[in-house]
């Protein structure tokens, strides 16, 4: 299947991870690259996108690709993949799974209105990230643009600090 959702999912996985010439995941796509997952499955209402890390054995990739090709396109999300247990079984046959991350990825039309003003986060206003987003503090000098919608309560906390 084709559709804008499927293309957005491809763009999403390419933005998240650096890939080699075979479209295998090499690392996270960050200013300080980290280890990538061994397996990525992105599902949309228009189809599924999957990737494997560069060190996943070829025999395992064959098994996982068969499962990915058999994974149905669903009419509603979120719902666990039909073959989730089989994906886990195949991946655990080679190495222990340390964590599984699942979650939505969102896209918005260009017409999204914000009730809060958007500001560029930089060294002068980095305190706007305090109160829940401290993990991003060290990213500020490396990410451009770094934009945030700032609610009045966050500005108030920053002004009082």
N, C-alpha and C positions, 0 to 999 in steps of 0.2 A: 504494500500500500504506500501511497505517497500523500503528502499533505504538509502544511506549514508546521504542524506539531512535530512531525518526524524530523524535519529539517532543523527545527529549533533544538530538538534533543541531540542531534548530531553536533550542532554548534555548542551545546552545553558540555558534552563530553570532551570536545576538543578544547574548550576553554578551561575545563577542570584539570586536564592532564596533558603532558607532553607525550607525543607519540613517535615511534620510529617509522621507518619507511614501509613496514608491513602493517601499519596502523595498530601496533601493539603499544600498550601503555608503558612508558618508561619511568615517569615520576609525576608528582603533582606539578601543576603549572603555577608556581608561586615564586616570589623573590628569593625564598629560601626553600628550594624543592624538597619535598619529603617523599616517603615511600607511597607508592600508588597501591590501590587494591589489586588483588590478583584477578578479579572479575568485576565487571561493571555491566549491569543490565538496566537500561532506561526504557521505560514503557510509556507509550502514549496511546491515545484512542485511534491513532492512524498506523501504529506499528511499533516495533521494538528495535532498540539499538543496543549492541553489546560490544564489549572490548575485553581483551585479555592482557595481563601484564607480560612483559618481555620474557620473564623466566618461567612461565607456565609451560610444563611439558607438552609437546605436540599431541601425544595420545590423550591427554586430559582436554586439550582444546577441541579435539575431534568429538569427544563425548559431550562437552559443554555446548558446542555449536549445534549438535543434533538436538539437544534439549532446547536451545534457544530457537531453532527453526520450528520446533513443535510447540513452543509457547504461544498460546492463542492471544490474539489482539482482543482486549476486553472492551466492553461498552461503558464501563464505569471504573473509576479509580478512586481511592486506593483499595486495592484488593491484592493479597499476596499472590505472587506468581504461582501458576498451577504446578510448576515443576520445582518449586523452592526446595523441598526436601531432597530431591535428586541433585540439584545444583550443590547443595551443602555436602551430600555424600561424595560426589565426585571431587570437590575441592579438598575435603578432609582426607581423601585417599592419598594425597601427596604431602600435605602439611596441615597442622592444626589451624582452624579459623580463630583468629583473635577477636574479631568483632564483625558484626554485620550492621551496616548503616542503611536505613531506608528512610525515605522522606520525599516530600513533594518538591518539584521544581516548578516555579511559576513564570509565567510571561504575562505582560500587560500590554494593552494597546497604547499607542502614543497619546491617547486622550485621557490618561489617568490624572485626575485632579488631586492635589495634596492640600490638606488644610494647614499643613505646617510649611514654613519656608525651608527651602533647600539651601544648604551652605556647603562650601568646600572645607573639608577637615584638613587642618595643617598644624604645624607646631604651635601656632598662636592660639588655637582653640581646641587643642587635643583633649582638654578636660571634658568636652561634651560627650566623650565616650565613657566617662566614668559613671558608675552606677549600673553596670551590667555588661558593658562591652570592653572591659579592660584587656581582654585577649587580643584586641585589635590595636592597642597602643603602639606596639613596636612595628606595626605595618605602616603607620602613617607616613614616614619618610619615603617609603618604597612604592606606594600605590598612588597612581595619578590617572584620572582624577579620583579622589576619595570624597564622595558626596553623601550627605545625609539629610533627611528631613528631620528637622529639630522641633520637637514639641515644646510648648512653653514651660512645662514642668521640668524638662531637662535643662533648659536655659536657666530656670530659677535655681535648681540645685547647683549648677555650675557657678552662678553669680554668688551664691552663699558660701561656696567652698573657699 
